[in-house]
Amino acid sequence: MTRQTISTEGGNAVEVRGLVKHFGTVKAVDGVDLDVKEGTVLGVLGPNGAGKTTLVRCLSTLLAPDAGRAVVAGYDVVRQPRALRRRIGLTGQYASVDEKLSGWENLYMIGRLLDLSRKEARGRADAMLERFSLTEAAKRPAAKYSGGMRRRLDLAASMIGRPSVLFLDEPTTGLDPRTRNEVWQEIRRMVREGATVLLTTQYMQEAEQLADELTVIDRGRVIADGRIDELKAKVGGRTLQVRPSVPGELDRMVGAIAQAGLDGIAGATADQEGGVVNVPIISDEQLTAVVGVLGERGFALAGISTHLPSLDEVFLAITGQKSSEADASEDERDQQYTEVSA
């Protein structure tokens, strides 16, 4: 994963090399390298306190890194923070709207701060309220919004300036399934319109739905990256599932595979409840060999299929922790330090 150079000429919207951020003696980000291709979604996964939120805050200019370099949308995050802020959007783990203002006023204000004209800011505020099903609550103070409504308003605010790069730090935490799907639709729409997204999430389904590639961070370091299918293949390869025509033959099939002594086949197991025999394989040749042995022994097969490990299993294998853990301790630690002022 070592990368020696950094530029903005390779079709990458985000390029990070050797990024480091300390909080006292703790290295929250410890030499991170990553690339996000233009017009794609990079999912960033990691256990509790891995450094994901700190990384997002550094890339969005809210925290100054202690070492390394990052270029986002063609701008250096340290040398050109003001110019960069006009090109990015950010939604943190908690909604950050002004509760005294109405939903529409929040969005109009953000638009004006981004130097949109009054007419364009009004139009964008109206459009984003409609996109996130908030039109009926447009004039209501944000303080009277439900938690899900505030979250949707926060997401709308991050998108109002049509950012070329969008940072989403666990954007759907606490949302109901319907609202989560609405958010996913908007993220896909933004990408279709040309935006690049860096998404941190604890929801494996969200990562599979949205991410083109994944980066797994633990203890401030990148420990794995690649496409979802690549990570699944690295962790456990495939499992061949064979379903006999006669359910009572599961144990006999397991015995036949064991007796054959096929090269590289560690063993087969019978799933009585599922009515299949599971065989770990790493190649198509092994699949053919297993099916061939069963055919030679006279077993009639009702079906065969192969399965990669789930993304949850991949996460557990790589990090040793469950994916459902929240990033609370990291967030609490970050809040002890002053963010870089806008």
C-alpha positions as CSV (number, residue, x, y, z in Angstrom):
1,M,0.0,0.0,0.0
2,T,3.0,2.3,0.1
3,R,2.7,5.2,-2.4
4,Q,5.6,7.5,-3.1
5,T,4.1,10.5,-4.9
6,I,1.1,12.8,-4.7
7,S,-0.5,14.8,-7.5
8,T,-3.9,15.7,-8.9
9,E,-3.3,14.4,-12.4
10,G,-4.3,10.8,-12.0
11,G,-8.1,11.2,-12.0
12,N,-8.1,11.3,-8.2
13,A,-10.3,13.7,-6.3
14,V,-8.6,12.9,-3.0
15,E,-5.0,11.9,-2.6
16,V,-3.4,11.4,0.9
17,R,0.2,10.5,1.7
18,G,1.6,9.8,5.1
19,L,-1.1,11.8,7.0
20,V,-0.5,12.0,10.8
21,K,-2.5,13.5,13.5
22,H,-1.6,13.4,17.2
23,F,-3.8,14.1,20.3
24,G,-1.2,14.3,23.0
25,T,0.6,11.0,23.0
26,V,-2.1,9.3,21.0
27,K,-1.7,8.9,17.2
28,A,-5.2,9.1,16.0
29,V,-4.0,9.0,12.3
30,D,-0.7,7.3,11.8
31,G,0.7,7.6,8.3
32,V,-2.5,7.1,6.2
33,D,-2.2,6.8,2.4
34,L,-5.4,6.7,0.3
35,D,-6.8,7.7,-3.1
36,V,-10.4,8.4,-4.1
37,K,-11.1,8.4,-7.8
38,E,-13.2,11.2,-9.2
39,G,-16.9,10.4,-9.4
40,T,-16.7,7.4,-7.1
41,V,-17.6,6.5,-3.5
42,L,-14.8,5.3,-1.1
43,G,-16.2,3.6,2.0
44,V,-14.0,3.9,5.0
45,L,-14.5,1.2,7.7
46,G,-12.9,0.6,11.0
47,P,-13.6,-0.3,14.6
48,N,-14.3,2.0,17.5
49,G,-11.6,4.6,17.8
50,A,-9.9,3.6,14.5
51,G,-9.3,7.2,13.4
52,K,-12.0,7.6,10.7
53,T,-13.5,10.8,12.1
54,T,-10.1,12.4,12.7
55,L,-9.2,11.6,9.1
56,V,-12.4,13.2,7.8
57,R,-11.8,16.3,9.9
58,C,-8.3,16.7,8.6
59,L,-9.4,16.3,5.0
60,S,-12.2,18.8,5.4
61,T,-9.8,21.4,7.0
62,L,-11.4,21.2,10.5
63,L,-8.2,19.8,12.0
64,A,-4.7,20.6,10.9
65,P,-2.6,17.4,10.4
66,D,0.8,17.2,12.1
67,A,2.6,15.6,9.2
68,G,2.0,14.3,5.7
69,R,0.1,15.8,2.8
70,A,-3.4,15.7,1.4
71,V,-4.9,17.2,-1.8
72,V,-8.7,17.4,-2.1
73,A,-10.3,18.7,-5.3
74,G,-7.0,20.0,-6.4
75,Y,-6.3,22.0,-3.2
76,D,-3.8,21.3,-0.5
77,V,-5.7,21.0,2.8
78,V,-3.1,22.9,4.8
79,R,-2.0,25.6,2.3
80,Q,-5.3,26.3,0.6
81,P,-8.0,25.6,3.2
82,R,-10.3,28.6,2.3
83,A,-10.4,27.8,-1.4
84,L,-11.0,24.1,-0.6
85,R,-14.0,24.8,1.7
86,R,-15.9,26.2,-1.3
87,R,-15.4,22.9,-3.2
88,I,-16.4,20.4,-0.5
89,G,-19.4,19.4,1.6
90,L,-19.3,17.8,5.1
91,T,-21.9,15.9,7.2
92,G,-20.6,14.9,10.6
93,Q,-21.9,12.2,13.0
94,Y,-24.3,14.7,14.6
95,A,-26.5,17.3,12.9
96,S,-25.1,20.8,13.1
97,V,-28.0,23.0,12.1
98,D,-28.9,26.3,13.7
99,E,-32.0,25.4,15.8
100,K,-33.2,29.0,16.0
101,L,-33.5,29.3,12.2
102,S,-36.1,27.5,10.1
103,G,-35.1,24.7,7.8
104,W,-35.2,27.0,4.7
105,E,-33.3,29.8,6.5
106,N,-30.5,27.2,7.4
107,L,-30.1,26.2,3.8
108,Y,-30.3,29.8,2.4
109,M,-27.7,30.9,4.9
110,I,-25.3,28.1,3.9
111,G,-25.9,29.0,0.2
112,R,-25.0,32.7,0.8
113,L,-21.9,31.7,2.9
114,L,-20.8,29.8,-0.2
115,D,-21.2,32.9,-2.3
116,L,-24.3,31.8,-4.1
117,S,-26.4,34.7,-5.4
118,R,-29.7,35.4,-3.5
119,K,-31.7,34.0,-6.3
120,E,-29.5,30.8,-6.6
121,A,-29.4,30.4,-2.8
122,R,-33.2,30.6,-2.7
123,G,-33.6,28.1,-5.5
124,R,-31.1,25.6,-4.0
125,A,-32.8,25.8,-0.6
126,D,-36.2,25.1,-2.2
127,A,-34.7,22.2,-4.3
128,M,-32.9,20.5,-1.4
129,L,-35.9,20.8,0.9
130,E,-37.9,19.0,-1.7
131,R,-35.3,16.3,-2.3
132,F,-35.2,15.5,1.4
133,S,-39.0,15.6,1.9
134,L,-38.7,18.7,4.1
135,T,-40.8,21.2,2.1
136,E,-43.8,21.1,4.5
137,A,-41.5,21.8,7.4
138,A,-39.5,24.5,5.6
139,K,-40.7,27.4,7.8
140,R,-40.6,25.5,11.0
141,P,-37.7,26.2,13.4
142,A,-35.1,23.4,13.3
143,A,-35.5,23.1,17.0
144,K,-38.9,21.5,16.4
145,Y,-37.6,19.0,13.9
146,S,-37.3,15.3,14.8
147,G,-33.9,13.7,15.0
148,G,-34.3,12.2,11.5
149,M,-35.5,15.5,10.1
150,R,-32.5,17.4,11.5
151,R,-30.2,14.7,10.0
152,R,-31.8,15.2,6.6
153,L,-31.5,19.0,6.9
154,D,-27.8,18.6,7.8
155,L,-27.3,16.4,4.7
156,A,-29.1,18.9,2.5
157,A,-26.9,21.7,3.8
158,S,-23.8,19.7,2.9
159,M,-25.0,19.4,-0.7
160,I,-26.4,22.8,-1.3
161,G,-23.3,24.2,-2.8
162,R,-23.0,21.3,-5.3
163,P,-19.6,20.2,-3.8
164,S,-17.2,18.3,-6.0
165,V,-16.1,16.3,-3.0
166,L,-18.5,15.2,-0.2
167,F,-17.4,13.9,3.2
168,L,-20.0,11.9,5.0
169,D,-19.1,10.7,8.4
170,E,-21.6,8.0,9.4
171,P,-24.5,10.0,7.7
172,T,-27.3,7.6,8.4
173,T,-26.7,6.7,12.0
174,G,-30.0,6.7,13.9
175,L,-32.2,7.0,10.8
176,D,-35.1,4.7,10.1
177,P,-34.8,2.4,7.0
178,R,-37.0,4.6,4.8
179,T,-35.0,7.8,5.5
180,R,-31.8,5.8,5.1
181,N,-32.8,4.7,1.6
182,E,-33.7,8.3,0.7
183,V,-30.2,9.4,1.8
184,W,-28.7,6.6,-0.3
185,Q,-30.6,7.8,-3.3
186,E,-29.3,11.3,-2.9
187,I,-25.7,10.1,-2.5
188,R,-26.1,8.1,-5.7
189,R,-27.6,11.2,-7.4
190,M,-24.7,13.3,-6.4
191,V,-22.2,10.8,-7.8
192,R,-24.1,10.6,-11.0
193,E,-23.9,14.4,-11.2
194,G,-20.1,14.2,-10.9
195,A,-19.4,14.4,-7.1
196,T,-16.9,12.2,-5.3
197,V,-17.8,10.8,-1.9
198,L,-15.7,9.7,1.1
199,L,-18.1,7.8,3.3
200,T,-17.4,6.4,6.8
201,T,-19.9,4.0,8.0
202,Q,-20.6,1.2,10.5
203,Y,-23.4,-0.3,8.3
204,M,-22.0,-3.1,6.1
205,Q,-25.2,-2.9,4.0
206,E,-24.5,0.8,3.4
207,A,-21.0,0.1,2.3
208,E,-22.1,-2.6,-0.1
209,Q,-24.9,-0.4,-1.5
210,L,-22.8,2.7,-2.1
211,A,-19.0,2.1,-2.1
212,D,-17.0,1.4,-5.2
213,E,-13.9,0.6,-3.1
214,L,-13.2,0.2,0.6
215,T,-10.4,1.2,2.9
216,V,-10.2,-0.4,6.4
217,I,-8.5,1.6,9.1
218,D,-7.5,0.4,12.5
219,R,-5.4,2.2,15.2
220,G,-4.9,5.1,12.7
221,R,-3.5,3.0,9.9
222,V,-4.8,1.5,6.7
223,I,-4.8,-2.2,7.1
224,A,-6.7,-3.2,4.0
225,D,-8.1,-1.6,0.8
226,G,-9.6,-2.6,-2.5
227,R,-12.9,-3.5,-4.1
228,I,-15.4,-5.4,-1.9
229,D,-15.0,-8.6,-3.9
230,E,-11.2,-8.4,-3.6
231,L,-11.4,-8.0,0.2
232,K,-13.8,-10.9,0.4
233,A,-11.5,-13.1,-1.6
234,K,-8.5,-12.1,0.5
235,V,-10.3,-13.1,3.7
236,G,-11.8,-16.4,3.0
237,G,-12.1,-17.2,-0.6
238,R,-15.3,-19.0,-1.7
239,T,-17.5,-21.6,-0.3
240,L,-19.0,-24.2,-2.6
241,Q,-22.5,-25.2,-1.6
242,V,-23.8,-28.5,-2.9
243,R,-27.4,-29.5,-2.5
244,P,-28.2,-33.2,-3.1
245,S,-31.4,-34.4,-4.6
246,V,-31.8,-36.7,-1.6
247,P,-31.4,-34.7,1.7
248,G,-30.5,-37.7,3.7
249,E,-27.2,-38.1,1.8
250,L,-25.5,-35.1,3.2
251,D,-23.2,-37.0,5.6
252,R,-22.3,-39.6,2.9
253,M,-21.3,-36.8,0.6
254,V,-19.1,-35.3,3.2
255,G,-17.4,-38.7,3.7
256,A,-16.9,-39.1,-0.1
257,I,-15.2,-35.8,-0.4
258,A,-12.9,-36.6,2.6
259,Q,-12.0,-40.0,1.2
260,A,-11.1,-38.5,-2.2
261,G,-8.3,-36.5,-0.6
262,L,-8.6,-33.7,-3.1
263,D,-5.6,-31.4,-3.3
264,G,-6.2,-28.2,-1.2
265,I,-9.6,-29.2,0.1
266,A,-9.4,-28.8,3.9
267,G,-12.7,-30.5,4.5
268,A,-16.4,-30.4,3.9
269,T,-19.2,-29.9,6.4
270,A,-22.9,-30.8,6.3
271,D,-25.5,-28.1,7.0
272,Q,-28.4,-30.2,8.0
273,E,-30.8,-27.3,8.5
274,G,-29.9,-25.7,5.1
275,G,-29.8,-29.1,3.3
276,V,-26.3,-28.4,1.7
277,V,-22.7,-29.5,2.0
278,N,-20.3,-26.6,2.4
279,V,-16.8,-27.0,0.9
280,P,-14.2,-24.2,1.2
281,I,-12.5,-23.7,-2.2
282,I,-10.0,-21.3,-3.7
283,S,-10.2,-22.1,-7.4
284,D,-12.5,-23.2,-10.1
285,E,-10.4,-26.4,-10.5
286,Q,-11.3,-27.4,-6.9
287,L,-15.0,-26.8,-7.7
288,T,-14.8,-29.0,-10.7
289,A,-12.9,-31.7,-8.7
290,V,-15.5,-31.8,-5.9
291,V,-18.4,-32.0,-8.3
292,G,-16.6,-34.7,-10.3
293,V,-16.0,-36.8,-7.2
294,L,-19.6,-36.7,-6.2
295,G,-20.7,-37.6,-9.8
296,E,-18.4,-40.6,-9.8
297,R,-19.8,-41.8,-6.5
298,G,-23.3,-41.7,-7.9
299,F,-24.8,-38.7,-6.0
300,A,-27.6,-36.9,-7.8
301,L,-27.3,-33.1,-7.3
302,A,-30.2,-30.7,-7.1
303,G,-28.0,-27.7,-7.3
304,I,-24.6,-26.1,-6.7
305,S,-23.6,-22.5,-5.9
306,T,-20.6,-20.5,-4.6
307,H,-20.6,-17.8,-2.0
308,L,-18.1,-15.2,-0.8
309,P,-18.0,-14.3,2.9
310,S,-20.3,-11.4,3.9
311,L,-18.8,-8.0,4.4
312,D,-19.5,-8.4,8.1
313,E,-17.3,-11.5,8.1
314,V,-14.6,-9.6,6.2
315,F,-14.7,-6.8,8.7
316,L,-14.5,-9.2,11.7
317,A,-11.6,-11.1,10.1
318,I,-9.6,-8.0,9.3
319,T,-10.1,-6.0,12.5
320,G,-11.1,-8.6,15.0
321,Q,-14.1,-6.5,16.0
322,K,-17.8,-6.4,15.2
323,S,-18.9,-3.8,12.6
324,S,-21.8,-2.6,14.6
325,E,-19.7,-0.7,17.2
326,A,-20.1,3.1,17.2
327,D,-17.2,5.5,17.0
328,A,-18.1,7.2,20.2
329,S,-14.7,7.2,22.0
330,E,-12.9,8.7,19.0
331,D,-15.5,11.4,18.7
332,E,-15.2,12.2,22.4
333,R,-11.4,12.4,22.1
334,D,-11.6,14.7,19.1
335,Q,-13.9,17.1,20.8
336,Q,-11.2,17.8,23.5
337,Y,-9.2,19.7,20.9
338,T,-10.0,23.0,19.2
339,E,-11.0,22.7,15.5
340,V,-9.3,25.0,13.0
341,S,-11.5,28.1,12.5
342,A,-13.1,28.7,9.2
